[in-house]
Amino acid sequence: MKKVILAVLICIILAGIVIIATIGLKADIIYSKNVQLNVYLNKTFEDTDIKQIVQQVFQNERFIIKDVEIFKDEFTIILKDNRTEEELNTKIKELTQKLNEKYGLELKEENIEIMHNPKVKLSSIILPYIIPIAISMIILFVYVGIRYKKLGTVKIIFTYLISIIALEMLLISIIAITRYQINQLIVPLALLLLIVEITILGLINEKKLVNN
């Protein structure tokens, strides 16, 4: 049974590597080439009302709405930059009309600031974490090497290293295969899985140490 599970996991990792090498990972709007619409209402609004209006204008398209000011009078809409300027202007015109109807404003199309943002390299998401993780891993390997010396220092460190690499590769492969969009939750999720795995390995090794 263990061999079957191991074979399945290896197949998943290999499939993920192939997908990443050929078509790459799928990024969320915030990391993709996007267009940002900054809207200043000069009037407080409810998030649900703005979301409903944006849904009516952009229909089933994926979007992100962010509050800009603490006074709740300005917000930003982030969309994929996949339309022509003419199409975008048409949508902005419709958006201003609906906002004016809802809040009794005289908002004009030129009052909405348009920003075109380039695609963000996914590697830049990981870069801030590389040095802290590397330092943490060195400390971890030194600790487990000393703590579980009776179980074999080299063997224990190698087990931790392979287990950590395999788990992270499995996570990335599943993300690639399912085409889950890379977003701001991916790194925290990877770190959480890392902590859980280290904890489990620690419990297993503690049990082995007691038995020995």
C-alpha positions as CSV (number, residue, x, y, z in Angstrom):
1,M,0.0,0.0,0.0
2,K,2.8,2.4,0.9
3,K,4.5,1.7,-2.5
4,V,1.2,2.5,-4.3
5,I,0.8,5.8,-2.4
6,L,4.4,6.7,-3.1
7,A,4.0,5.9,-6.8
8,V,0.9,8.1,-7.0
9,L,2.7,11.0,-5.3
10,I,5.7,10.7,-7.6
11,C,3.3,10.8,-10.6
12,I,1.6,13.9,-9.3
13,I,5.0,15.6,-8.8
14,L,6.2,14.6,-12.3
15,A,2.9,15.8,-13.9
16,G,3.2,19.1,-12.1
17,I,6.8,19.6,-13.3
18,V,5.7,19.0,-16.9
19,I,2.8,21.4,-16.6
20,I,5.0,24.1,-15.0
21,A,7.7,23.6,-17.6
22,T,5.2,23.8,-20.5
23,I,2.4,26.3,-19.6
24,G,3.5,27.5,-16.2
25,L,1.5,28.4,-13.1
26,K,-1.8,30.3,-13.2
27,A,-1.6,33.7,-11.4
28,D,-4.4,35.5,-9.8
29,I,-5.5,39.0,-11.1
30,I,-3.3,40.9,-8.7
31,Y,-0.2,39.1,-10.1
32,S,-1.3,39.0,-13.8
33,K,-1.4,41.8,-16.3
34,N,-4.2,43.9,-14.9
35,V,-6.0,47.2,-15.2
36,Q,-6.7,49.2,-12.0
37,L,-9.6,51.7,-11.8
38,N,-9.3,54.2,-8.9
39,V,-12.7,55.6,-8.1
40,Y,-13.1,58.6,-5.7
41,L,-16.8,59.1,-4.8
42,N,-16.3,61.7,-2.1
43,K,-19.1,59.9,-0.4
44,T,-19.3,57.0,2.0
45,F,-20.4,53.7,0.5
46,E,-21.3,50.1,1.5
47,D,-19.0,47.4,0.2
48,T,-22.0,45.2,-0.8
49,D,-23.5,48.0,-2.9
50,I,-20.2,48.6,-4.8
51,K,-19.7,44.9,-5.4
52,Q,-23.2,44.6,-6.8
53,I,-22.7,47.5,-9.2
54,V,-19.3,46.2,-10.4
55,Q,-20.9,42.7,-10.9
56,Q,-23.6,44.3,-13.0
57,V,-21.0,46.2,-15.2
58,F,-18.4,43.5,-15.6
59,Q,-20.9,40.6,-15.2
60,N,-19.2,37.2,-14.5
61,E,-15.7,38.6,-14.9
62,R,-13.3,38.0,-12.0
63,F,-12.4,41.2,-10.1
64,I,-11.0,42.5,-6.8
65,I,-12.3,45.5,-4.9
66,K,-10.1,47.3,-2.4
67,D,-10.9,50.2,-0.1
68,V,-8.3,53.0,-0.5
69,E,-9.3,55.5,2.2
70,I,-10.2,54.9,5.8
71,F,-13.1,57.3,5.3
72,K,-14.8,54.8,2.9
73,D,-15.1,57.3,0.1
74,E,-12.6,55.8,-2.4
75,F,-12.1,52.3,-3.8
76,T,-10.1,50.5,-6.4
77,I,-11.3,47.8,-8.9
78,I,-8.7,45.4,-10.2
79,L,-9.5,43.5,-13.4
80,K,-7.6,41.5,-16.0
81,D,-6.2,43.7,-18.7
82,N,-7.8,41.8,-21.6
83,R,-9.9,44.4,-23.4
84,T,-9.3,47.2,-25.8
85,E,-9.3,50.9,-24.7
86,E,-12.6,51.4,-26.4
87,E,-14.2,48.4,-24.6
88,L,-12.8,49.6,-21.3
89,N,-14.1,53.1,-21.8
90,T,-17.5,51.7,-22.5
91,K,-17.4,49.8,-19.2
92,I,-16.2,52.8,-17.3
93,K,-19.0,54.9,-18.8
94,E,-21.6,52.3,-17.6
95,L,-19.9,52.2,-14.2
96,T,-20.1,55.9,-13.7
97,Q,-23.8,55.9,-14.7
98,K,-24.7,53.3,-12.2
99,L,-22.6,55.0,-9.4
100,N,-24.3,58.3,-10.2
101,E,-27.8,56.6,-10.1
102,K,-27.0,54.9,-6.8
103,Y,-25.4,57.8,-4.9
104,G,-26.9,60.8,-6.7
105,L,-23.5,62.0,-7.9
106,E,-22.2,63.8,-10.9
107,L,-19.2,61.5,-11.4
108,K,-17.6,61.7,-14.9
109,E,-15.6,59.1,-16.8
110,E,-12.4,61.2,-16.6
111,N,-12.7,61.2,-12.8
112,I,-11.8,57.5,-12.7
113,E,-8.1,57.0,-12.8
114,I,-6.9,54.1,-15.0
115,M,-3.7,52.3,-14.4
116,H,-2.3,49.4,-16.5
117,N,-0.1,47.2,-14.4
118,P,2.3,44.6,-15.9
119,K,2.5,41.0,-15.0
120,V,4.4,40.3,-11.8
121,K,7.0,37.6,-11.8
122,L,5.9,34.8,-9.5
123,S,9.4,34.4,-8.3
124,S,9.2,37.9,-6.7
125,I,6.5,36.6,-4.4
126,I,8.9,34.0,-2.9
127,L,12.1,36.2,-2.8
128,P,11.3,38.0,0.5
129,Y,11.0,34.6,2.3
130,I,14.1,32.9,0.9
131,I,16.7,34.2,3.4
132,P,14.5,33.8,6.6
133,I,13.5,30.3,5.5
134,A,17.1,29.4,4.7
135,I,18.3,30.6,8.1
136,S,15.4,28.7,9.8
137,M,16.3,25.5,7.9
138,I,20.0,25.7,8.9
139,I,19.0,26.2,12.6
140,L,16.5,23.3,12.3
141,F,19.1,20.9,10.7
142,V,21.7,21.8,13.4
143,Y,19.1,21.2,16.1
144,V,17.8,17.8,14.8
145,G,21.3,16.7,14.1
146,I,22.2,17.2,17.7
147,R,18.9,16.1,19.2
148,Y,18.6,12.9,17.3
149,K,22.3,12.1,17.1
150,K,21.6,8.5,18.4
151,L,19.4,7.9,15.4
152,G,22.1,9.0,13.0
153,T,22.8,12.7,12.3
154,V,23.3,12.4,8.6
155,K,20.2,10.1,8.2
156,I,18.0,12.4,10.2
157,I,19.0,15.6,8.4
158,F,18.7,13.9,5.0
159,T,15.2,12.7,6.0
160,Y,14.1,16.2,7.0
161,L,15.5,17.7,3.8
162,I,13.9,15.2,1.4
163,S,10.6,15.3,3.2
164,I,10.5,19.1,3.1
165,I,11.4,19.3,-0.6
166,A,8.9,16.5,-1.5
167,L,6.0,18.2,0.4
168,E,6.6,21.6,-1.2
169,M,7.0,20.0,-4.7
170,L,3.7,18.1,-4.1
171,L,1.9,21.3,-3.1
172,I,3.2,23.2,-6.2
173,S,2.4,20.2,-8.5
174,I,-1.2,20.1,-7.2
175,I,-1.6,23.8,-7.7
176,A,-0.3,23.5,-11.3
177,I,-2.5,20.5,-12.1
178,T,-5.7,22.0,-10.7
179,R,-4.8,25.4,-12.3
180,Y,-5.5,27.0,-8.9
181,Q,-4.6,30.7,-9.1
182,I,-1.5,31.8,-7.3
183,N,-2.5,34.4,-4.8
184,Q,-1.4,36.0,-1.5
185,L,-2.5,32.9,0.5
186,I,-0.1,30.4,-1.3
187,V,3.1,31.3,0.7
188,P,1.3,31.2,4.1
189,L,-0.2,27.9,3.2
190,A,3.2,26.5,2.2
191,L,4.7,27.7,5.5
192,L,1.8,26.2,7.4
193,L,2.4,22.8,5.8
194,L,6.1,23.1,6.5
195,I,5.4,23.7,10.2
196,V,3.0,20.8,10.3
197,E,5.5,18.5,8.6
198,I,8.3,19.5,10.9
199,T,6.1,18.9,13.9
200,I,5.1,15.4,12.7
201,L,8.7,14.4,12.0
202,G,9.6,15.7,15.4
203,L,7.0,13.5,17.1
204,I,8.0,10.4,15.1
205,N,11.7,10.9,15.9
206,E,10.9,11.5,19.6
207,K,9.1,8.2,19.7
208,K,12.0,6.5,18.0
209,L,14.4,8.1,20.5
210,V,12.4,6.9,23.5
211,N,12.2,3.3,22.0
212,N,16.0,3.3,21.5
